[in-house]
Amino acid sequence: MILMHGRASKGDVAQNALRVVEQAIGEPLKPQRKIVQFLPRKKNAAAVALGKLGSRKGGIARAAKLTAQERKEIAQRAAKARWGKG
């Protein structure tokens, strides 16, 4: 008759030692993860306003400057970059 030896315990030696110590002291030894929170960045309100103003002016000026054909070509390039893989 052949007998196969089973493992007396699961996991490795270090894990078993940790489990025994935790049971003995009654609390987990594993370090708790600390959540690090950074302070939110404060934006300069004047700079934000100028940026929005500039982008609005720039977009309107560029749209007025482009011809219908140029807008069509830009749109086609954008669609090809977005949808076409060739």
C-alpha positions as CSV (number, residue, x, y, z in Angstrom):
1,M,0.0,0.0,0.0
2,I,1.4,3.4,-1.0
3,L,0.8,6.4,1.3
4,M,1.1,9.9,0.0
5,H,2.3,12.5,2.5
6,G,0.1,15.6,2.6
7,R,1.3,19.0,3.8
8,A,0.9,19.7,7.4
9,S,0.2,23.4,6.8
10,K,-0.5,25.6,3.9
11,G,1.6,28.6,2.8
12,D,5.2,29.2,3.3
13,V,7.1,29.3,6.6
14,A,7.1,33.1,6.9
15,Q,3.4,33.3,6.3
16,N,2.7,30.7,8.9
17,A,5.0,32.5,11.4
18,L,3.2,35.7,10.8
19,R,-0.2,34.0,11.3
20,V,1.0,32.5,14.6
21,V,2.3,35.8,15.9
22,E,-0.9,37.6,14.9
23,Q,-3.0,35.0,16.7
24,A,-0.8,35.2,19.8
25,I,-1.1,39.0,20.1
26,G,-4.7,39.3,18.8
27,E,-4.1,41.9,16.1
28,P,-2.7,42.0,12.6
29,L,1.0,43.0,12.1
30,K,0.7,43.9,8.5
31,P,1.3,47.6,8.0
32,Q,-1.8,49.6,7.1
33,R,-1.5,51.6,3.9
34,K,-1.2,55.3,4.3
35,I,-3.2,57.3,1.9
36,V,-1.2,60.4,0.9
37,Q,-3.3,63.4,-0.2
38,F,-1.7,66.4,-1.8
39,L,-3.1,69.9,-1.4
40,P,-5.0,71.0,-4.4
41,R,-3.2,73.4,-6.7
42,K,-4.5,76.9,-6.7
43,K,-4.9,78.5,-10.1
44,N,-4.4,82.2,-10.6
45,A,-7.9,83.4,-11.5
46,A,-6.5,86.2,-13.8
47,A,-4.4,83.7,-15.7
48,V,-7.4,81.4,-16.1
49,A,-9.6,84.2,-17.4
50,L,-6.9,85.3,-19.9
51,G,-6.4,81.8,-21.1
52,K,-10.2,81.4,-21.8
53,L,-10.4,84.7,-23.5
54,G,-7.4,84.0,-25.7
55,S,-8.7,80.6,-26.7
56,R,-12.0,82.0,-27.7
57,K,-10.5,84.8,-29.7
58,G,-8.0,82.4,-31.4
59,G,-10.6,79.9,-32.4
60,I,-13.0,82.4,-33.8
61,A,-10.2,84.2,-35.7
62,R,-8.9,80.9,-37.1
63,A,-12.3,79.8,-38.2
64,A,-13.0,83.1,-40.0
65,K,-9.6,82.9,-41.8
66,L,-10.1,79.4,-43.1
67,T,-11.9,78.7,-46.4
68,A,-14.5,76.0,-46.7
69,Q,-12.0,73.9,-48.6
70,E,-9.4,74.2,-45.8
71,R,-11.9,73.3,-43.1
72,K,-12.9,70.3,-45.2
73,E,-9.3,69.1,-45.5
74,I,-8.6,69.6,-41.7
75,A,-11.8,67.7,-40.9
76,Q,-10.8,64.8,-43.3
77,R,-7.3,64.6,-41.7
78,A,-8.8,64.5,-38.3
79,A,-11.3,61.8,-39.3
80,K,-8.5,59.8,-40.9
81,A,-6.3,60.1,-37.8
82,R,-9.2,59.1,-35.5
83,W,-10.8,56.3,-37.5
84,G,-8.5,55.3,-40.3
85,K,-5.5,53.1,-39.6
86,G,-3.6,53.6,-42.8
